[in-house]
Each structure stands twice: as structure tokens, then as C-alpha cells.
Amino acid sequence: MKLARGFEELREVLKMFRCKMDVWFYESEVDEPSKLIVDELIARDIATMNARPAVR
């Protein structure tokens, strides 16, 4: 998989600061699981979805 230019630049910046990422997450990998978490929090009345989403 060829990384987008932005990812290549990010990796170079992190390398300059000697920062090593243990794991890289891509939006496509976490999009659906995160929606399920939000649905669960709403169902448990821990979070709300309105004009200004909030965690209680």
C-alpha cells in the first residue's frame, strides 16, 4: 500500500523527533467499531447526541 504524501511527511517529522509509533490506526479500520461504541454509550445514557454532543 502506497501511503499518501501526508503520511510520508508525518513519518519524516516523527523520525526527526525520534518518535516511534507502536501502532498506526487508519480511519477506515476504526470507523465502524467507534460507531458501535457511541451507540452503546448513548443506550447506557452516558453520552447524548444533539446539537452539541456530550459525555455525561
N, C-alpha and C positions, 0 to 999 in steps of 0.2 A: 504494500500500500504506500503510495507516494503521499507524503504529508504536504499539506497546504503551506504556502510560504510563511504564513503567520506562525505556524507551529515550528517551522525550521528556525525562524528568528527567535522565538521564545526559548527554544532549546539552546541556542547560542548565548542568549543573555544569561540563562541559568548556569550554563557552563562557565561564563566569565566570573560569576559569583560563587562558583564551586558548589552549586545547589544540585543535589541529585534527587530526582523523583523516584520513589519506590514503585509507584503505580500511576499509570496515566488512565484517566477516565474520559471517555468521549460522550458527548451529549446523547448520541444515538444508543449508547449502551445503558444509560441510566434514566432515560425519558419515561418509559413505561413503569419501571419499578417505583420511581418517585411519585407518579400519579397515584399509584396504589397506596402509598404511604399517606399522601394527602387525604385521599378518600377515607382511610381508616381514622386519621386524626379528626376529621370532620364528624364521622359517625360516632366517635367517642366523646364528642363535644369538647375537644381540646383545641381545635382550630375552627375558624369560620372563614367562609368565602363571601365577601361582599365588595363594595367599592374599595375598601381598604382591608385586605386580608390580614388576619392577626392570629397569633397564638395566644391562648388564654393562660 
